[in-house]
C-alpha cells in the first residue's frame, strides 16, 4: 500500500525529471522518459486526490492501465467527484500519450509538448479540486 507521502515523492521525482528535460531543451530527445514520467505523475496525482478525499480504500492501487479507455476508467472509478468527466478524459489522454511516446518510432515535438501540457492541465485541475469540496 502506497501512502500519500510516497505518492507525493513519486510525483516530485517525475515532475523534476520532466522539468529538467524542459530546461535542458531535451524534450524531443528524451520523449520516452517524458512519456513514462508524465504517465506516472498523472496516476500518482490522481491517487493522492482520491486518497485525500477518502474516495478509495487505503489499499487501492491506481494503475495507469485503468485509463486505456474512458469505458474502463469509468468502470474502475464508479464514484462521484467534482470534474470527474474532465479528469478521466485527461487521464485517458495521458495514457494515450504514454503509448505513443514510449513505444514505436520517435514522435514529433508537438506530441511531446502536448503530453506535457495535458499533464500540467490535469495537475492544476486535481490540485484545485483537492482544495475545493471534501465530501
N, C-alpha and C positions, 0 to 999 in steps of 0.2 A: 504494500500500500504506500503510495507516494503522498507525502504531506504537502500542504500548501507552500511551506517553505522550500521544499525540494522542487516543486513545480516552478516556483519563483526563481530559484537558482538556475534551473534549466533555461528558462526564458531569458534571463540575463546573459548567460553564456552564448546562446544562439543569437540574440539581438546584438551583442557585442561583436560577434563574428560577422554578421551581416553589415553592421555599421563600419567595421574595419575594411571590408571589401569595397564599400561605397567610398570611403575616404581615400583608399589606396587606388581608386579607379580600376578595380579588378572585377567589377560586376560581371562583365561578359566572360572573362577567363575562368571565373570561379562559380559559374552558374549552377553546377551540380551541388556544390556546398550550399549555395543560397537556396536551392530547391529543398534540400533536406532541412536546413536550419529554419527556413520560413514555415515549413510544414510542422516541424517540432515545436516552434514557438506558438503557432496558431493553436495546436492541440493543447498545449500546456496553458495558454491564456484562457481557453475555454474551460479547461478543468478547474483552474483557480476560480473563475467566475461561478461555475456550478457548485463547487465546494463552499465558497464563501456565502452563497445563498442557501446552503443546505438543500439543494435540489437533487443531489445524488448521494448515495451511501458513501461513507469514507473509503470503503474497499473498492468502489467502482473505478475502473481504469478507462480513461478516454483514449481511444486508438485512432490514428489517422485514417485507417481503413473504414471507419464508420462514416466517412464523408466521401465515399466513392460516388454516391449519388444522393440527390435530395430525398428520394424514397427511403433509402437505407438510413440516412440521418434522421428523418422524421420518425421512423420506426424505433430507432435506438433512443431518441430523446423525445418520448411521448409525454413531455412535461410542458408546463406553461411558464414563459418568462417574457419579459419585455423585448421587443425587436427580434423575436425568435426567427421569423422568416428571413430577415436580412442577415442575421448572424449565421444561420445554417447555410444560406446561399454563399456567403463569403468563405465559410469553411470548405464547402464543396469546391468552390473555385480554387482555393489554396491547394487542395488535394490534386486537382487537375494540373495546376502549375507544377506541383511536385513530380507528377508523372511525366510531364513534358520536359522539364529541366533535368531530371535525374536519369532518364533512360533515353536511349537513342542518340541521334546526332545532335550537335550543338544547335541551340535555337538563337533567334535574333535578339538583339539587345532590348527591343521593345517588350518582348515576352518576359525577360528577366525583370525589367523595370516594373512591368505590370504585376508580377508576383510580389515584389517588394511593396508596391503601392497597396495591393489588396491586403497584405499583412498589416500594414500600418492603419488602414481603414478599420479592419477587424479589431485591432488592439485598442484604438480610440473608442470604438463602439462598445466593446466589452468593459473597458475602464469606466466609461460614462454610465453604463447600466449598473455596474457594481456599486457605484456611489448613489444610485437612484433608489428605487423601491427595494424592499427587502422582505418580500412575502414568502 
